[in-house]
Amino acid sequence: MEHNDNPKKLFGLLGRNIDYSFSRKYFTERFEKDEQHDFSYVNFDLADISEFPSIIKNNRNLKGLNVTIPYKESVIPFLDKMSVNAEKIGAVNTIKFTKKGYLKGYNTDFYGFKKALKPLLQPHHQKALILGTGGASKGVAFALEQLGILYAFVSRQATENTIDYNRINATTFDNYQIIVNCTPIGTSPDIEKFPDLPYQFFTDKHIAFDLIYNPEETAFLKKAKANGATIKNGYDMLVFQAEKSWKIWNE
């Protein structure tokens, strides 16, 4: 996959099945608005992360990448360095190509999520359930730690560090006032799908946060909202993390 005909500074998104991508549209519009004609942003849609070295080899003008599902963790072995926070989180969503030619990984997901969630928080929001255990969930967990909010992971199968959906009941909802969907369930085009929760236990004391931004209001958010919950999709989080990525690339 070559993009050598692009302007001298190339940026892009690394992922799988990413035609829907927020990032390409966002950065392309940003470059146009700022009249930055020497920048271009493209999608690198890889069937497998093993194809990543060929992207580097064939695109010498690459300056930075965003990373999305499912490569936020599997891209790490290909990097030369990682920021302190990315190291702690164990997931990367931003890669900078340094002046010396090194690939350095960062995590801006936690920053975007933290900044998007913070205005919604009230004193009673003390604990959170994180649905999913992928790379995005790790950034969310790190942000919650920084905010002093306790959390538990939810997965389809219980492990030492996670609970399964079958164990979630009224008591769970009493104890956890923030529910964050970090799974792709409900993403367009499968907009009728939603995580398997007892939605009747949502109340006006709860926050339902979905990292998905397309559709704007997922089935998860609709069902939580119907029971009084404050809802938030992932759009603002993406804008915040994208702007943070841009700063990192241009430092």
CYANA upper distance limits for C-alpha pairs under 8 A (distance plus 0.5 A):
  1 MET  CA     44 PHE  CA      8.13
  1 MET  CA     54 SER  CA      8.10
  1 MET  CA     55 ILE  CA      6.86
  1 MET  CA     58 ASN  CA      7.53
  2 GLU  CA     55 ILE  CA      7.70
  2 GLU  CA     58 ASN  CA      5.86
  2 GLU  CA     59 ASN  CA      6.52
  3 HIS  CA     58 ASN  CA      7.97
  3 HIS  CA     59 ASN  CA      6.51
  4 ASN  CA     58 ASN  CA      7.82
  4 ASN  CA     59 ASN  CA      6.28
  4 ASN  CA     60 ARG  CA      7.89
  4 ASN  CA     61 ASN  CA      7.78
  6 ASN  CA     10 LEU  CA      7.37
  6 ASN  CA     40 SER  CA      7.07
  7 PRO  CA     37 HIS  CA      8.18
  7 PRO  CA     38 ASP  CA      5.61
  7 PRO  CA     39 PHE  CA      6.38
  7 PRO  CA     40 SER  CA      6.75
  8 LYS  CA     38 ASP  CA      6.47
  8 LYS  CA     39 PHE  CA      7.34
  8 LYS  CA     61 ASN  CA      6.28
  9 LYS  CA     38 ASP  CA      6.62
  9 LYS  CA     39 PHE  CA      5.42
  9 LYS  CA     40 SER  CA      6.99
  9 LYS  CA     61 ASN  CA      6.06
  9 LYS  CA     62 LEU  CA      6.76
  9 LYS  CA     63 LYS  CA      6.67
 10 LEU  CA     39 PHE  CA      6.40
 10 LEU  CA     40 SER  CA      5.53
 10 LEU  CA     41 TYR  CA      6.48
 10 LEU  CA     42 VAL  CA      8.27
 10 LEU  CA     61 ASN  CA      6.09
 10 LEU  CA     62 LEU  CA      5.09
 10 LEU  CA     63 LYS  CA      6.30
 10 LEU  CA     64 GLY  CA      7.75
 11 PHE  CA     39 PHE  CA      7.99
 11 PHE  CA     40 SER  CA      6.57
 11 PHE  CA     41 TYR  CA      5.14
 11 PHE  CA     42 VAL  CA      7.02
 11 PHE  CA     62 LEU  CA      6.26
 11 PHE  CA     63 LYS  CA      6.28
 11 PHE  CA     64 GLY  CA      5.45
 11 PHE  CA     65 LEU  CA      6.11
 12 GLY  CA     24 ARG  CA      7.67
 12 GLY  CA     41 TYR  CA      5.36
 12 GLY  CA     42 VAL  CA      5.10
 12 GLY  CA     43 ASN  CA      5.92
 12 GLY  CA     44 PHE  CA      7.17
 12 GLY  CA     64 GLY  CA      7.22
 12 GLY  CA     65 LEU  CA      5.37
 12 GLY  CA     66 ASN  CA      6.75
 13 LEU  CA     23 SER  CA      7.42
 13 LEU  CA     24 ARG  CA      7.67
 13 LEU  CA     41 TYR  CA      8.27
 13 LEU  CA     42 VAL  CA      6.99
 13 LEU  CA     43 ASN  CA      5.36
 13 LEU  CA     44 PHE  CA      6.24
 13 LEU  CA     45 ASP  CA      8.38
 13 LEU  CA     65 LEU  CA      6.01
 13 LEU  CA     66 ASN  CA      5.19
 13 LEU  CA     67 VAL  CA      6.22
 13 LEU  CA     68 THR  CA      7.77
 14 LEU  CA     43 ASN  CA      7.01
 14 LEU  CA     44 PHE  CA      5.48
 14 LEU  CA     45 ASP  CA      6.73
 14 LEU  CA     46 LEU  CA      7.71
 14 LEU  CA     65 LEU  CA      7.22
 14 LEU  CA     66 ASN  CA      6.58
 14 LEU  CA     67 VAL  CA      5.21
 14 LEU  CA     68 THR  CA      6.67
 14 LEU  CA     71 TYR  CA      8.02
 15 GLY  CA     43 ASN  CA      8.43
 15 GLY  CA     44 PHE  CA      7.06
 15 GLY  CA     45 ASP  CA      5.85
 15 GLY  CA     46 LEU  CA      6.56
 15 GLY  CA     67 VAL  CA      6.61
 15 GLY  CA     68 THR  CA      5.57
 15 GLY  CA     69 ILE  CA      6.13
 15 GLY  CA     70 PRO  CA      6.81
 15 GLY  CA     71 TYR  CA      6.74
 16 ARG  CA     45 ASP  CA      5.49
 16 ARG  CA     46 LEU  CA      5.82
 16 ARG  CA     47 ALA  CA      6.63
 16 ARG  CA     48 ASP  CA      8.44
 16 ARG  CA     68 THR  CA      8.39
 16 ARG  CA     69 ILE  CA      7.16
 16 ARG  CA     70 PRO  CA      7.22
 17 ASN  CA     45 ASP  CA      6.70
 17 ASN  CA     46 LEU  CA      8.40
 18 ILE  CA     43 ASN  CA      7.75
 18 ILE  CA     45 ASP  CA      6.80
 19 ASP  CA     43 ASN  CA      8.31
 21 SER  CA     25 LYS  CA      7.61
 22 PHE  CA     26 TYR  CA      6.49
 22 PHE  CA    238 LEU  CA      8.49
 23 SER  CA     27 PHE  CA      6.50
 23 SER  CA     66 ASN  CA      8.39
 23 SER  CA    242 ALA  CA      7.97
 24 ARG  CA     28 THR  CA      6.41
 24 ARG  CA     41 TYR  CA      6.31
 24 ARG  CA     42 VAL  CA      6.56
 24 ARG  CA     43 ASN  CA      7.27
 25 LYS  CA     29 GLU  CA      6.59
 26 TYR  CA     30 ARG  CA      6.61
 27 PHE  CA     31 PHE  CA      6.54
 27 PHE  CA     41 TYR  CA      7.05
 28 THR  CA     32 GLU  CA      6.79
 28 THR  CA     40 SER  CA      7.35
 28 THR  CA     41 TYR  CA      6.66
 29 GLU  CA     33 LYS  CA      6.55
 30 ARG  CA     34 ASP  CA      6.68
 31 PHE  CA     35 GLU  CA      6.34
 31 PHE  CA     36 GLN  CA      5.37
 31 PHE  CA     37 HIS  CA      7.35
 31 PHE  CA     39 PHE  CA      7.22
 31 PHE  CA     40 SER  CA      8.20
 32 GLU  CA     36 GLN  CA      6.72
 32 GLU  CA     37 HIS  CA      7.60
 44 PHE  CA     55 ILE  CA      8.33
 46 LEU  CA     51 GLU  CA      7.09
 46 LEU  CA     52 PHE  CA      8.16
 47 ALA  CA     51 GLU  CA      8.22
 48 ASP  CA     52 PHE  CA      8.48
 49 ILE  CA     71 TYR  CA      7.32
 49 ILE  CA     74 SER  CA      7.44
 49 ILE  CA     75 VAL  CA      7.24
 51 GLU  CA     55 ILE  CA      7.45
 52 PHE  CA     56 ILE  CA      7.26
 53 PRO  CA     57 LYS  CA      6.72
 53 PRO  CA     78 PHE  CA      8.33
 54 SER  CA     58 ASN  CA      6.46
 55 ILE  CA     59 ASN  CA      6.53
 56 ILE  CA     60 ARG  CA      7.15
 56 ILE  CA     62 LEU  CA      7.92
 62 LEU  CA     97 PHE  CA      7.69
 63 LYS  CA     96 LYS  CA      6.84
 63 LYS  CA     97 PHE  CA      5.59
 63 LYS  CA     98 THR  CA      8.25
 63 LYS  CA    249 TRP  CA      7.50
 64 GLY  CA     94 THR  CA      7.91
 64 GLY  CA     95 ILE  CA      6.02
 64 GLY  CA     96 LYS  CA      5.16
 64 GLY  CA     97 PHE  CA      6.24
 64 GLY  CA    249 TRP  CA      6.52
 65 LEU  CA     94 THR  CA      6.20
 65 LEU  CA     95 ILE  CA      5.47
 65 LEU  CA     96 LYS  CA      7.17
 66 ASN  CA     93 ASN  CA      5.87
 66 ASN  CA     94 THR  CA      5.00
 66 ASN  CA     95 ILE  CA      6.81
 66 ASN  CA    245 SER  CA      8.14
 67 VAL  CA     71 TYR  CA      7.00
 67 VAL  CA     72 LYS  CA      6.38
 67 VAL  CA     92 VAL  CA      7.38
 67 VAL  CA     93 ASN  CA      4.79
 67 VAL  CA     94 THR  CA      6.36
 67 VAL  CA     95 ILE  CA      8.11
 68 THR  CA     72 LYS  CA      6.43
 68 THR  CA     93 ASN  CA      6.74
 69 ILE  CA    135 GLY  CA      8.28
 70 PRO  CA     74 SER  CA      8.33
 70 PRO  CA    135 GLY  CA      8.36
 71 TYR  CA     75 VAL  CA      6.05
 71 TYR  CA    135 GLY  CA      8.47
 72 LYS  CA     76 ILE  CA      7.99
 72 LYS  CA     91 ALA  CA      5.68
 72 LYS  CA     92 VAL  CA      5.40
 72 LYS  CA     93 ASN  CA      6.19
 72 LYS  CA    135 GLY  CA      5.85
 72 LYS  CA    136 ALA  CA      8.11
 73 GLU  CA     90 GLY  CA      7.20
 73 GLU  CA     91 ALA  CA      5.33
 73 GLU  CA     92 VAL  CA      6.87
 73 GLU  CA    135 GLY  CA      6.44
 75 VAL  CA     79 LEU  CA      7.62
 75 VAL  CA     92 VAL  CA      8.05
 76 ILE  CA     91 ALA  CA      7.95
 76 ILE  CA     92 VAL  CA      7.51
 76 ILE  CA    105 GLY  CA      7.94
 79 LEU  CA    102 TYR  CA      8.24
 79 LEU  CA    103 LEU  CA      5.68
 79 LEU  CA    104 LYS  CA      6.51
 79 LEU  CA    105 GLY  CA      7.13
 80 ASP  CA    102 TYR  CA      6.37
 80 ASP  CA    103 LEU  CA      5.76
 80 ASP  CA    104 LYS  CA      6.46
 81 LYS  CA    102 TYR  CA      7.90
 81 LYS  CA    103 LEU  CA      6.89
 81 LYS  CA    104 LYS  CA      5.05
 81 LYS  CA    105 GLY  CA      6.78
 82 MET  CA     86 ALA  CA      6.57
 82 MET  CA     87 GLU  CA      6.49
 82 MET  CA    104 LYS  CA      5.68
 82 MET  CA    105 GLY  CA      5.00
 82 MET  CA    106 TYR  CA      6.63
 83 SER  CA     87 GLU  CA      6.63
 83 SER  CA    104 LYS  CA      7.69
 83 SER  CA    105 GLY  CA      6.69
 83 SER  CA    106 TYR  CA      5.90
 83 SER  CA    107 ASN  CA      8.35
 84 VAL  CA     88 LYS  CA      6.84
 85 ASN  CA     89 ILE  CA      6.59
 85 ASN  CA    106 TYR  CA      7.72
 85 ASN  CA    107 ASN  CA      7.24
 86 ALA  CA     90 GLY  CA      6.31
 86 ALA  CA     91 ALA  CA      6.41
 86 ALA  CA     92 VAL  CA      6.47
 86 ALA  CA    105 GLY  CA      7.27
 86 ALA  CA    106 TYR  CA      5.62
 86 ALA  CA    107 ASN  CA      5.46
 87 GLU  CA     91 ALA  CA      7.91
 89 ILE  CA    107 ASN  CA      8.25
 89 ILE  CA    138 LYS  CA      6.29
 89 ILE  CA    139 GLY  CA      6.60
 89 ILE  CA    142 PHE  CA      6.94
 90 GLY  CA    135 GLY  CA      8.06
 90 GLY  CA    138 LYS  CA      7.61
 91 ALA  CA    107 ASN  CA      7.17
 91 ALA  CA    135 GLY  CA      5.78
 91 ALA  CA    136 ALA  CA      8.07
 91 ALA  CA    138 LYS  CA      7.33
 91 ALA  CA    139 GLY  CA      7.71
 92 VAL  CA    105 GLY  CA      6.19
 92 VAL  CA    106 TYR  CA      5.89
 92 VAL  CA    107 ASN  CA      5.39
 92 VAL  CA    135 GLY  CA      8.11
 93 ASN  CA    105 GLY  CA      7.94
 93 ASN  CA    106 TYR  CA      6.89
 93 ASN  CA    107 ASN  CA      5.76
 93 ASN  CA    108 THR  CA      7.06
 93 ASN  CA    109 ASP  CA      7.35
 94 THR  CA    105 GLY  CA      6.34
 94 THR  CA    106 TYR  CA      5.54
 94 THR  CA    107 ASN  CA      6.47
 94 THR  CA    108 THR  CA      7.31
 94 THR  CA    245 SER  CA      6.72
 95 ILE  CA    103 LEU  CA      6.92
 95 ILE  CA    104 LYS  CA      6.01
 95 ILE  CA    105 GLY  CA      5.09
 95 ILE  CA    106 TYR  CA      6.61
 96 LYS  CA    102 TYR  CA      8.50
 96 LYS  CA    103 LEU  CA      6.29
 96 LYS  CA    104 LYS  CA      5.73
 96 LYS  CA    105 GLY  CA      7.05
 96 LYS  CA    106 TYR  CA      8.37
 96 LYS  CA    248 ILE  CA      7.63
 96 LYS  CA    249 TRP  CA      6.12
 97 PHE  CA    101 GLY  CA      6.40
 97 PHE  CA    102 TYR  CA      6.19
 97 PHE  CA    103 LEU  CA      5.40
 97 PHE  CA    104 LYS  CA      7.05
 97 PHE  CA    249 TRP  CA      8.21
 98 THR  CA    102 TYR  CA      5.68
 98 THR  CA    103 LEU  CA      6.94
 98 THR  CA    104 LYS  CA      7.70
107 ASN  CA    111 TYR  CA      8.40
107 ASN  CA    139 GLY  CA      7.71
108 THR  CA    112 GLY  CA      6.77
108 THR  CA    139 GLY  CA      8.49
108 THR  CA    241 GLN  CA      5.51
108 THR  CA    242 ALA  CA      8.21
108 THR  CA    244 LYS  CA      6.88
108 THR  CA    245 SER  CA      7.14
109 ASP  CA    113 PHE  CA      6.57
109 ASP  CA    136 ALA  CA      7.49
109 ASP  CA    139 GLY  CA      6.06
109 ASP  CA    140 VAL  CA      7.71
109 ASP  CA    237 MET  CA      7.98
109 ASP  CA    238 LEU  CA      8.22
109 ASP  CA    241 GLN  CA      6.19
110 PHE  CA    114 LYS  CA      6.45
110 PHE  CA    139 GLY  CA      4.92
110 PHE  CA    140 VAL  CA      5.92
110 PHE  CA    141 ALA  CA      8.35
110 PHE  CA    142 PHE  CA      6.81
110 PHE  CA    143 ALA  CA      5.50
111 TYR  CA    115 LYS  CA      6.65
111 TYR  CA    143 ALA  CA      7.40
111 TYR  CA    240 PHE  CA      7.84
111 TYR  CA    241 GLN  CA      6.83
111 TYR  CA    244 LYS  CA      8.47
112 GLY  CA    116 ALA  CA      6.65
112 GLY  CA    236 ASP  CA      7.95
112 GLY  CA    237 MET  CA      4.80
112 GLY  CA    238 LEU  CA      6.84
112 GLY  CA    239 VAL  CA      7.87
112 GLY  CA    240 PHE  CA      5.18
112 GLY  CA    241 GLN  CA      4.99
113 PHE  CA    117 LEU  CA      6.48
113 PHE  CA    140 VAL  CA      6.94
113 PHE  CA    143 ALA  CA      7.44
113 PHE  CA    237 MET  CA      5.51
113 PHE  CA    241 GLN  CA      8.45
114 LYS  CA    118 LYS  CA      6.40
114 LYS  CA    140 VAL  CA      8.19
114 LYS  CA    143 ALA  CA      5.90
114 LYS  CA    144 LEU  CA      7.77
114 LYS  CA    147 LEU  CA      8.24
114 LYS  CA    237 MET  CA      8.48
115 LYS  CA    119 PRO  CA      8.14
115 LYS  CA    237 MET  CA      7.64
115 LYS  CA    240 PHE  CA      7.82
116 ALA  CA    236 ASP  CA      6.51
116 ALA  CA    237 MET  CA      5.89
116 ALA  CA    240 PHE  CA      8.32
117 LEU  CA    121 LEU  CA      7.31
120 LEU  CA    207 ILE  CA      8.29
121 LEU  CA    125 HIS  CA      6.65
124 HIS  CA    177 GLN  CA      8.12
124 HIS  CA    205 LYS  CA      8.28
125 HIS  CA    149 ILE  CA      8.23
125 HIS  CA    176 TYR  CA      8.34
125 HIS  CA    177 GLN  CA      5.97
125 HIS  CA    178 ILE  CA      7.13
125 HIS  CA    205 LYS  CA      8.44
125 HIS  CA    206 HIS  CA      8.19
126 GLN  CA    148 GLY  CA      8.38
126 GLN  CA    149 ILE  CA      5.79
126 GLN  CA    150 LEU  CA      7.03
126 GLN  CA    176 TYR  CA      7.79
126 GLN  CA    177 GLN  CA      7.33
127 LYS  CA    149 ILE  CA      5.85
127 LYS  CA    150 LEU  CA      5.18
127 LYS  CA    151 TYR  CA      5.94
127 LYS  CA    175 ASN  CA      7.43
127 LYS  CA    176 TYR  CA      5.30
127 LYS  CA    177 GLN  CA      6.38
127 LYS  CA    178 ILE  CA      6.85
128 ALA  CA    149 ILE  CA      7.41
128 ALA  CA    150 LEU  CA      6.73
128 ALA  CA    151 TYR  CA      5.02
128 ALA  CA    152 ALA  CA      7.03
128 ALA  CA    176 TYR  CA      5.66
128 ALA  CA    177 GLN  CA      6.54
128 ALA  CA    178 ILE  CA      4.92
128 ALA  CA    179 ILE  CA      6.17
128 ALA  CA    180 VAL  CA      7.79
129 LEU  CA    151 TYR  CA      6.08
129 LEU  CA    152 ALA  CA      5.60
129 LEU  CA    153 PHE  CA      6.44
129 LEU  CA    154 VAL  CA      7.27
129 LEU  CA    176 TYR  CA      6.85
129 LEU  CA    178 ILE  CA      6.73
129 LEU  CA    179 ILE  CA      5.36
129 LEU  CA    180 VAL  CA      6.68
130 ILE  CA    137 SER  CA      7.20
130 ILE  CA    140 VAL  CA      8.34
130 ILE  CA    141 ALA  CA      8.10
130 ILE  CA    151 TYR  CA      7.41
130 ILE  CA    152 ALA  CA      6.58
130 ILE  CA    153 PHE  CA      5.25
130 ILE  CA    154 VAL  CA      6.41
130 ILE  CA    179 ILE  CA      6.72
130 ILE  CA    180 VAL  CA      5.49
130 ILE  CA    181 ASN  CA      6.82
130 ILE  CA    182 CYS  CA      7.26
131 LEU  CA    137 SER  CA      8.09
131 LEU  CA    153 PHE  CA      6.54
131 LEU  CA    154 VAL  CA      5.30
131 LEU  CA    155 SER  CA      6.96
131 LEU  CA    179 ILE  CA      7.93
131 LEU  CA    180 VAL  CA      6.48
131 LEU  CA    181 ASN  CA      5.37
131 LEU  CA    182 CYS  CA      5.95
131 LEU  CA    183 THR  CA      6.86
132 GLY  CA    137 SER  CA      6.76
132 GLY  CA    153 PHE  CA      7.15
132 GLY  CA    154 VAL  CA      6.33
132 GLY  CA    155 SER  CA      5.98
132 GLY  CA    181 ASN  CA      7.53
132 GLY  CA    182 CYS  CA      5.82
132 GLY  CA    183 THR  CA      5.70
133 THR  CA    137 SER  CA      5.98
133 THR  CA    138 LYS  CA      7.60
133 THR  CA    153 PHE  CA      7.21
133 THR  CA    154 VAL  CA      7.92
133 THR  CA    155 SER  CA      7.28
133 THR  CA    182 CYS  CA      8.14
134 GLY  CA    138 LYS  CA      7.29
134 GLY  CA    182 CYS  CA      8.12
134 GLY  CA    183 THR  CA      8.27
135 GLY  CA    139 GLY  CA      7.40
136 ALA  CA    140 VAL  CA      6.97
136 ALA  CA    182 CYS  CA      6.71
137 SER  CA    141 ALA  CA      6.62
137 SER  CA    182 CYS  CA      6.03
138 LYS  CA    142 PHE  CA      6.78
139 GLY  CA    143 ALA  CA      6.82
140 VAL  CA    144 LEU  CA      6.74
141 ALA  CA    145 GLU  CA      6.74
141 ALA  CA    151 TYR  CA      7.63
142 PHE  CA    146 GLN  CA      6.91
143 ALA  CA    147 LEU  CA      6.85
144 LEU  CA    148 GLY  CA      6.70
144 LEU  CA    149 ILE  CA      5.58
144 LEU  CA    150 LEU  CA      7.46
144 LEU  CA    151 TYR  CA      7.87
145 GLU  CA    149 ILE  CA      6.23
145 GLU  CA    150 LEU  CA      7.32
152 ALA  CA    161 ASN  CA      8.35
152 ALA  CA    162 THR  CA      7.16
152 ALA  CA    163 ILE  CA      8.06
153 PHE  CA    161 ASN  CA      7.52
153 PHE  CA    162 THR  CA      5.34
153 PHE  CA    163 ILE  CA      6.90
154 VAL  CA    158 ALA  CA      8.22
154 VAL  CA    162 THR  CA      5.84
154 VAL  CA    163 ILE  CA      5.44
154 VAL  CA    164 ASP  CA      5.97
154 VAL  CA    165 TYR  CA      6.96
155 SER  CA    162 THR  CA      6.73
155 SER  CA    163 ILE  CA      6.69
155 SER  CA    164 ASP  CA      5.54
155 SER  CA    165 TYR  CA      7.07
156 ARG  CA    164 ASP  CA      5.72
156 ARG  CA    165 TYR  CA      6.66
157 GLN  CA    162 THR  CA      8.29
157 GLN  CA    163 ILE  CA      7.68
157 GLN  CA    164 ASP  CA      5.70
157 GLN  CA    165 TYR  CA      8.46
158 ALA  CA    162 THR  CA      5.81
158 ALA  CA    163 ILE  CA      5.14
158 ALA  CA    164 ASP  CA      5.17
159 THR  CA    163 ILE  CA      7.17
163 ILE  CA    167 ARG  CA      7.42
164 ASP  CA    168 ILE  CA      8.00
165 TYR  CA    196 ASP  CA      7.06
165 TYR  CA    197 LEU  CA      7.22
168 ILE  CA    172 THR  CA      6.10
168 ILE  CA    173 PHE  CA      8.14
168 ILE  CA    197 LEU  CA      7.59
168 ILE  CA    198 PRO  CA      7.86
169 ASN  CA    173 PHE  CA      7.08
169 ASN  CA    198 PRO  CA      7.18
169 ASN  CA    201 PHE  CA      8.17
170 ALA  CA    174 ASP  CA      6.81
170 ALA  CA    201 PHE  CA      6.26
171 THR  CA    175 ASN  CA      6.80
172 THR  CA    176 TYR  CA      6.49
173 PHE  CA    177 GLN  CA      6.91
173 PHE  CA    201 PHE  CA      6.73
173 PHE  CA    202 PHE  CA      7.39
177 GLN  CA    205 LYS  CA      7.04
177 GLN  CA    206 HIS  CA      5.18
177 GLN  CA    207 ILE  CA      6.88
178 ILE  CA    206 HIS  CA      6.15
178 ILE  CA    207 ILE  CA      5.24
178 ILE  CA    208 ALA  CA      6.59
178 ILE  CA    209 PHE  CA      8.05
179 ILE  CA    206 HIS  CA      8.09
179 ILE  CA    207 ILE  CA      6.74
179 ILE  CA    208 ALA  CA      5.48
179 ILE  CA    209 PHE  CA      6.71
180 VAL  CA    208 ALA  CA      6.53
180 VAL  CA    209 PHE  CA      5.20
180 VAL  CA    210 ASP  CA      6.25
180 VAL  CA    211 LEU  CA      7.98
181 ASN  CA    195 PRO  CA      8.35
181 ASN  CA    208 ALA  CA      8.35
181 ASN  CA    209 PHE  CA      6.77
181 ASN  CA    210 ASP  CA      5.22
181 ASN  CA    211 LEU  CA      6.63
181 ASN  CA    212 ILE  CA      8.43
182 CYS  CA    210 ASP  CA      7.28
182 CYS  CA    211 LEU  CA      6.27
182 CYS  CA    212 ILE  CA      8.36
183 THR  CA    211 LEU  CA      8.44
184 PRO  CA    212 ILE  CA      7.53
185 ILE  CA    190 ASP  CA      8.10
185 ILE  CA    193 LYS  CA      6.59
185 ILE  CA    194 PHE  CA      6.13
185 ILE  CA    195 PRO  CA      6.91
186 GLY  CA    190 ASP  CA      5.98
186 GLY  CA    191 ILE  CA      5.13
186 GLY  CA    192 GLU  CA      6.82
186 GLY  CA    193 LYS  CA      5.23
186 GLY  CA    194 PHE  CA      5.81
186 GLY  CA    195 PRO  CA      8.46
186 GLY  CA    212 ILE  CA      8.22
186 GLY  CA    218 THR  CA      6.49
186 GLY  CA    219 ALA  CA      7.04
186 GLY  CA    220 PHE  CA      7.86
187 THR  CA    191 ILE  CA      6.16
187 THR  CA    212 ILE  CA      6.83
187 THR  CA    213 TYR  CA      8.38
187 THR  CA    214 ASN  CA      6.51
187 THR  CA    215 PRO  CA      7.11
187 THR  CA    218 THR  CA      7.94
188 SER  CA    214 ASN  CA      6.34
188 SER  CA    215 PRO  CA      6.51
191 ILE  CA    215 PRO  CA      7.49
191 ILE  CA    218 THR  CA      6.96
191 ILE  CA    219 ALA  CA      7.14
192 GLU  CA    218 THR  CA      8.48
192 GLU  CA    219 ALA  CA      6.61
193 LYS  CA    219 ALA  CA      7.05
193 LYS  CA    220 PHE  CA      8.48
194 PHE  CA    218 THR  CA      8.25
194 PHE  CA    219 ALA  CA      6.20
194 PHE  CA    220 PHE  CA      5.68
195 PRO  CA    220 PHE  CA      7.24
199 TYR  CA    223 LYS  CA      6.89
199 TYR  CA    224 ALA  CA      6.63
199 TYR  CA    227 ASN  CA      8.03
200 GLN  CA    227 ASN  CA      7.03
201 PHE  CA    227 ASN  CA      8.12
202 PHE  CA    206 HIS  CA      6.71
202 PHE  CA    224 ALA  CA      6.41
202 PHE  CA    227 ASN  CA      6.04
202 PHE  CA    228 GLY  CA      7.34
202 PHE  CA    229 ALA  CA      6.59
203 THR  CA    224 ALA  CA      8.43
203 THR  CA    227 ASN  CA      6.02
203 THR  CA    228 GLY  CA      5.47
203 THR  CA    229 ALA  CA      5.75
204 ASP  CA    227 ASN  CA      7.72
204 ASP  CA    228 GLY  CA      4.88
204 ASP  CA    229 ALA  CA      5.06
204 ASP  CA    230 THR  CA      7.17
205 LYS  CA    228 GLY  CA      8.40
205 LYS  CA    229 ALA  CA      7.04
205 LYS  CA    230 THR  CA      8.36
206 HIS  CA    228 GLY  CA      8.36
206 HIS  CA    229 ALA  CA      5.47
206 HIS  CA    230 THR  CA      6.77
207 ILE  CA    229 ALA  CA      6.06
207 ILE  CA    230 THR  CA      5.26
207 ILE  CA    231 ILE  CA      6.29
207 ILE  CA    232 LYS  CA      8.28
208 ALA  CA    221 LEU  CA      6.92
208 ALA  CA    224 ALA  CA      6.99
208 ALA  CA    229 ALA  CA      6.94
208 ALA  CA    230 THR  CA      6.67
208 ALA  CA    231 ILE  CA      5.32
208 ALA  CA    232 LYS  CA      6.95
209 PHE  CA    221 LEU  CA      7.98
209 PHE  CA    231 ILE  CA      6.30
209 PHE  CA    232 LYS  CA      5.31
209 PHE  CA    233 ASN  CA      6.32
209 PHE  CA    234 GLY  CA      7.96
210 ASP  CA    218 THR  CA      8.30
210 ASP  CA    220 PHE  CA      8.12
210 ASP  CA    221 LEU  CA      7.54
210 ASP  CA    231 ILE  CA      8.49
210 ASP  CA    232 LYS  CA      6.82
210 ASP  CA    233 ASN  CA      5.27
210 ASP  CA    234 GLY  CA      6.28
211 LEU  CA    233 ASN  CA      6.32
211 LEU  CA    234 GLY  CA      4.56
211 LEU  CA    235 TYR  CA      8.17
211 LEU  CA    237 MET  CA      8.23
212 ILE  CA    216 GLU  CA      8.31
212 ILE  CA    218 THR  CA      8.07
212 ILE  CA    233 ASN  CA      6.58
212 ILE  CA    234 GLY  CA      5.63
212 ILE  CA    235 TYR  CA      8.07
213 TYR  CA    217 GLU  CA      8.01
213 TYR  CA    233 ASN  CA      6.01
213 TYR  CA    234 GLY  CA      5.33
213 TYR  CA    235 TYR  CA      5.66
214 ASN  CA    218 THR  CA      8.06
216 GLU  CA    233 ASN  CA      7.12
217 GLU  CA    221 LEU  CA      6.36
217 GLU  CA    222 LYS  CA      6.86
217 GLU  CA    233 ASN  CA      7.39
218 THR  CA    222 LYS  CA      6.68
219 ALA  CA    223 LYS  CA      6.55
220 PHE  CA    224 ALA  CA      6.76
221 LEU  CA    225 LYS  CA      6.41
221 LEU  CA    231 ILE  CA      6.56
221 LEU  CA    232 LYS  CA      8.08
221 LEU  CA    233 ASN  CA      8.32
222 LYS  CA    226 ALA  CA      6.63
223 LYS  CA    227 ASN  CA      7.35
224 ALA  CA    228 GLY  CA      7.23
224 ALA  CA    229 ALA  CA      5.95
224 ALA  CA    230 THR  CA      8.39
224 ALA  CA    231 ILE  CA      7.87
225 LYS  CA    229 ALA  CA      5.32
225 LYS  CA    230 THR  CA      6.96
225 LYS  CA    231 ILE  CA      6.88
234 GLY  CA    238 LEU  CA      6.72
235 TYR  CA    239 VAL  CA      6.88
236 ASP  CA    240 PHE  CA      6.66
237 MET  CA    241 GLN  CA      6.64
238 LEU  CA    242 ALA  CA      6.35
239 VAL  CA    243 GLU  CA      6.67
240 PHE  CA    244 LYS  CA      6.77
241 GLN  CA    245 SER  CA      6.62
242 ALA  CA    246 TRP  CA      6.77
243 GLU  CA    247 LYS  CA      6.88
244 LYS  CA    248 ILE  CA      6.83
245 SER  CA    249 TRP  CA      6.70
246 TRP  CA    250 ASN  CA      6.77
247 LYS  CA    251 GLU  CA      6.49
